[in-house]
Amino acid sequence: MSLYELDWDGNDFVTTLYYPSPSLTLSGCTLNNCSKIETDWEDPTSSTDPVTGVTAEMRVVVTSRFQARCSD
């Protein structure tokens, strides 16, 4: 995740945070949807500029539902 300082004099790059790769397994699926699944909150494993002290947790949430296609 790349972070920028957004202010009046431009968007200044601050740092990039790196996280472990999330792993999810869909379950409880039917024809119309799958049950919501989410990872635990994860802290970053590294940063391109650790001196900034910037940190942010990340998690992944997956939901799905059936969407009918429009016919021509």
ABEGO torsion letter per residue (X at the ends): XBBBBBBAAEBBBABBBBBBBBBBBBBGBBAABBBBBBBBBBBBABBABAAAGBBBBBBBBBBBBBBBBBBX
